[in-house]
């Protein structure tokens, strides 16, 4: 039950928005949990109803078969996959969601890039040495 900047709210369970989240889902409803870091919590979106989990709920409710869908925004800014999984096991499974939606990656990627070793001298004749350890890591581990 907190309000930040007058447009970011969390309910009594710490989920984004002001709607209460009971342990038991409303009868006959489908409950989805959106889990991830700041891209899920959407701290820079200027209203709770404009976050992607809230917009997903609005979109799903337009289908006559899904009028009783509940999408809970369980995102936490700064969390990576390990924190998400720990929270899922210790807290979120108690809510018995019907489905889990994970949007995660950049916090873990940034952590890996920060710990990347400096780019070694190239062993390829005529190759240009990478500019940074992040570039080196991306060249070796992505399609960059």
Residue pairs with C-beta under 8 A, 6 or more apart in sequence:
1 10
1 11
1 12
2 9
2 10
3 9
4 43
7 46
7 47
7 48
8 16
8 43
8 48
9 16
9 17
9 18
9 48
10 16
10 17
11 17
11 18
11 19
11 20
11 21
12 20
12 21
13 21
14 76
15 21
15 72
15 73
15 74
16 41
16 42
16 48
16 51
16 53
16 54
16 73
16 74
16 75
17 48
17 49
17 51
17 54
17 73
18 48
21 72
21 95
23 94
23 95
24 96
25 31
25 70
25 95
25 96
25 98
26 68
26 70
28 68
29 68
29 69
29 70
30 66
30 68
30 69
30 70
30 98
30 99
31 69
31 70
31 72
31 95
31 96
31 97
31 98
31 99
32 56
32 57
32 69
32 70
32 71
32 72
32 97
32 98
32 99
32 100
32 101
33 71
33 72
33 74
33 92
33 95
33 97
33 99
33 100
33 101
34 40
34 52
34 53
34 56
34 71
34 72
34 73
34 74
34 75
34 101
34 103
35 74
35 75
35 84
35 87
35 88
35 92
35 100
35 101
35 102
35 103
35 104
36 75
36 79
36 84
36 102
36 103
36 104
37 75
37 76
37 77
37 78
37 79
37 80
37 84
37 103
37 104
37 106
37 107
38 44
38 75
38 77
38 78
38 107
39 75
39 103
39 104
39 106
40 51
40 52
40 53
40 73
40 74
40 75
40 103
40 104
41 51
41 73
41 75
41 76
41 77
42 50
42 51
42 52
42 53
42 73
42 75
43 77
45 51
48 54
48 73
49 55
49 58
51 73
52 103
53 71
53 72
53 73
53 75
53 101
54 71
54 73
56 71
56 101
57 69
57 70
57 71
60 66
60 69
60 71
61 67
61 69
71 101
72 95
72 97
74 87
74 92
75 103
76 83
76 84
76 87
78 107
79 87
79 104
79 107
80 104
80 107
80 108
80 111
81 102
81 104
81 108
84 102
84 104
88 100
112 137
113 133
113 134
113 137
113 138
116 133
116 134
116 136
116 137
117 133
118 133
118 136
119 129
119 130
119 131
119 132
119 133
119 135
119 136
120 136
121 129
122 128
122 129
130 136
130 139
135 144
138 144
